Amino acid sequence: MPSERERLEQVYGTLLTDATIERWSESNPGNRAILSERVRCVRDMLAMGTISQRSGKMSILDLGSGGNTSLTPELDAASPDVTRIAVDLLFERLRPASPGVAVGLVCADGVALPFGDRTFDLVTLFTVFSSVGADTTCRAIAREVDRVLAPGGRVLWYDLRYRNPRNRGLRPFPRRQVEATFPGFAAACRSTT
């Protein structure tokens, strides 16, 4: 049986081939629409004060991002002093961030993050739990997120609610599963895309 790392390498290797890369690219109009909707959600959260900063500074952990920080560009514009670290399990997925955004790239497993306790104001997880095959691994990742999250910090999460027949490598991870994975967290969920 393949390890979780091997399974993810296969899933993302299939998704990001030359033949399919355009389907996931930001040049694809559908993907641009999805990204625009996510950006509007983040903008709304900033306006409502749902995402806050410590002393005018913000530290962000993009877990499972591969270095692509375009998912939350509003946060860069909103804060004069953003520290952003992108973490991905797969080294080959780590790539430089969007132009003008300083980001540290770290190859690490989400179940054992190489950061101190209470380090980040915000942790973003975009299709991380949908990509992970085992609930026990999801809970271990959630414990690490809780450990590195600063007091008053937030988690910005985006996953699939329904199975995607075109992408069998991902699984649904609905709200009830998020609540079970992050016990003790107050969840404010909003359906999008």
C-alpha positions as CSV (number, residue, x, y, z in Angstrom):
1,M,0.0,0.0,0.0
2,P,1.5,3.4,-0.9
3,S,2.3,6.0,1.7
4,E,0.3,9.2,1.9
5,R,3.2,11.0,0.3
6,E,3.3,8.5,-2.6
7,R,-0.5,8.8,-3.0
8,L,-0.3,12.6,-3.2
9,E,2.6,12.5,-5.6
10,Q,0.5,10.4,-7.9
11,V,-2.6,12.5,-7.5
12,Y,-0.8,15.8,-8.1
13,G,1.4,14.3,-10.8
14,T,-1.7,13.4,-12.7
15,L,-3.4,16.7,-12.1
16,L,-0.4,18.8,-13.1
17,T,0.8,17.2,-16.4
18,D,1.3,19.3,-19.5
19,A,-1.9,17.8,-20.9
20,T,-4.0,19.0,-17.9
21,I,-2.1,22.1,-16.5
22,E,-4.3,24.6,-18.4
23,R,-7.4,23.2,-16.7
24,W,-6.0,24.3,-13.3
25,S,-4.2,27.5,-14.6
26,E,-5.3,31.0,-13.6
27,S,-5.5,31.7,-17.3
28,N,-8.5,29.5,-17.4
29,P,-11.7,31.7,-17.1
30,G,-13.4,29.3,-14.7
31,N,-10.4,29.2,-12.4
32,R,-10.2,33.0,-12.5
33,A,-13.9,33.2,-11.5
34,I,-13.2,30.8,-8.5
35,L,-10.2,32.8,-7.4
36,S,-12.1,36.1,-7.7
37,E,-14.9,34.6,-5.4
38,R,-12.3,33.5,-2.9
39,V,-10.7,36.9,-2.9
40,R,-14.1,38.6,-2.3
41,C,-14.6,36.2,0.7
42,V,-11.2,37.2,2.1
43,R,-12.0,40.9,1.5
44,D,-15.3,40.5,3.4
45,M,-13.6,38.8,6.3
46,L,-11.1,41.7,6.5
47,A,-13.8,44.3,6.4
48,M,-15.7,42.5,9.2
49,G,-12.5,42.2,11.3
50,T,-12.7,38.4,11.2
51,I,-9.0,38.3,10.2
52,S,-6.9,40.5,12.5
53,Q,-3.3,41.4,13.0
54,R,-0.9,41.5,16.0
55,S,0.7,45.0,16.4
56,G,0.3,45.9,12.8
57,K,2.1,42.7,11.7
58,M,0.6,39.5,10.3
59,S,2.3,36.1,10.0
60,I,0.6,33.7,7.6
61,L,1.2,30.0,7.1
62,D,0.0,28.7,3.7
63,L,-0.2,25.0,4.4
64,G,-0.2,22.8,1.3
65,S,0.1,25.8,-1.0
66,G,3.1,24.8,-3.0
67,G,4.2,28.5,-2.7
68,N,1.2,29.8,-4.7
69,T,0.0,32.7,-2.6
70,S,-2.3,34.2,-5.1
71,L,-5.2,32.6,-3.1
72,T,-5.2,35.4,-0.5
73,P,-3.8,38.5,-2.3
74,E,-6.1,40.8,-0.3
75,L,-4.1,40.0,2.9
76,D,-0.9,41.3,1.3
77,A,-2.5,44.6,0.4
78,A,-4.2,44.9,3.8
79,S,-1.1,44.6,5.9
80,P,2.1,46.6,5.6
81,D,4.1,43.9,7.3
82,V,3.1,40.4,6.2
83,T,5.4,37.5,6.8
84,R,4.2,34.5,4.8
85,I,5.5,31.0,4.9
86,A,4.4,28.4,2.2
87,V,4.6,24.8,3.2
88,D,4.1,21.8,0.9
89,L,4.8,18.1,1.4
90,L,5.9,17.7,-2.1
91,F,9.2,19.5,-2.9
92,E,8.4,19.6,-6.6
93,R,5.3,21.6,-5.9
94,L,7.2,24.4,-4.1
95,R,7.7,27.4,-6.4
96,P,8.2,31.1,-6.0
97,A,5.3,33.1,-5.0
98,S,3.4,35.7,-7.0
99,P,5.6,38.7,-8.0
100,G,6.0,41.3,-5.3
101,V,5.0,38.9,-2.5
102,A,7.9,37.8,-0.2
103,V,7.4,34.3,0.9
104,G,9.5,31.6,2.6
105,L,9.2,28.1,1.0
106,V,9.4,25.1,3.3
107,C,9.1,21.4,2.3
108,A,7.5,19.8,5.3
109,D,4.8,17.4,6.4
110,G,1.7,19.0,7.9
111,V,1.7,16.5,10.7
112,A,5.1,17.7,12.0
113,L,5.5,21.4,11.2
114,P,9.0,22.9,11.8
115,F,7.7,26.0,13.6
116,G,7.4,27.1,17.2
117,D,4.2,27.1,19.2
118,R,1.8,30.1,18.6
119,T,3.8,31.5,15.6
120,F,1.1,32.4,13.1
121,D,-1.8,34.8,13.1
122,L,-3.4,33.0,10.2
123,V,-3.2,29.5,8.7
124,T,-4.6,29.0,5.2
125,L,-5.6,25.5,4.0
126,F,-6.9,25.3,0.5
127,T,-8.0,21.8,-0.5
128,V,-5.6,20.3,2.0
129,F,-8.1,18.1,3.8
130,S,-9.8,17.1,0.5
131,S,-6.4,15.9,-0.7
132,V,-5.5,13.9,2.4
133,G,-6.7,10.3,2.3
134,A,-7.0,9.4,6.0
135,D,-9.1,11.1,8.8
136,T,-6.3,10.3,11.3
137,T,-3.9,12.3,9.2
138,C,-6.3,15.2,8.9
139,R,-6.7,15.3,12.7
140,A,-2.9,15.2,13.1
141,I,-2.6,18.2,10.7
142,A,-5.3,20.0,12.6
143,R,-3.5,19.5,15.9
144,E,-0.3,21.0,14.4
145,V,-2.4,24.0,13.0
146,D,-3.8,24.5,16.5
147,R,-0.2,24.3,18.0
148,V,1.3,26.9,15.6
149,L,-1.7,29.3,15.7
150,A,-1.2,32.4,17.9
151,P,-3.8,33.3,20.5
152,G,-6.7,35.0,18.6
153,G,-5.4,33.5,15.3
154,R,-7.7,32.3,12.6
155,V,-7.8,29.4,10.1
156,L,-9.0,30.1,6.6
157,W,-10.1,26.8,5.1
158,Y,-11.4,25.8,1.7
159,D,-12.3,22.3,0.7
160,L,-14.8,20.3,-1.3
161,R,-18.2,19.5,0.0
162,Y,-19.1,17.1,-2.8
163,R,-17.2,14.5,-4.7
164,N,-15.8,15.7,-8.0
165,P,-16.2,12.9,-10.6
166,R,-13.4,14.5,-12.8
167,N,-11.0,14.4,-9.9
168,R,-11.1,11.1,-8.0
169,G,-7.9,12.0,-6.1
170,L,-9.8,14.4,-3.9
171,R,-12.6,13.6,-1.4
172,P,-15.4,15.6,0.1
173,F,-14.7,17.2,3.4
174,P,-17.9,18.9,4.5
175,R,-18.5,21.3,7.5
176,R,-19.4,18.5,10.0
177,Q,-16.0,16.9,9.2
178,V,-14.2,20.2,9.7
179,E,-15.9,20.7,13.1
180,A,-14.9,17.1,14.1
181,T,-11.3,17.6,12.9
182,F,-11.0,21.0,14.8
183,P,-12.8,20.3,18.1
184,G,-13.1,23.4,20.3
185,F,-12.8,25.8,17.3
186,A,-15.7,28.1,16.5
187,A,-16.5,27.6,12.8
188,A,-18.1,30.3,10.6
189,C,-18.7,28.6,7.3
190,R,-19.7,30.1,4.0
191,S,-20.3,28.1,0.8
192,T,-18.5,29.4,-2.2
193,T,-17.8,28.3,-5.8
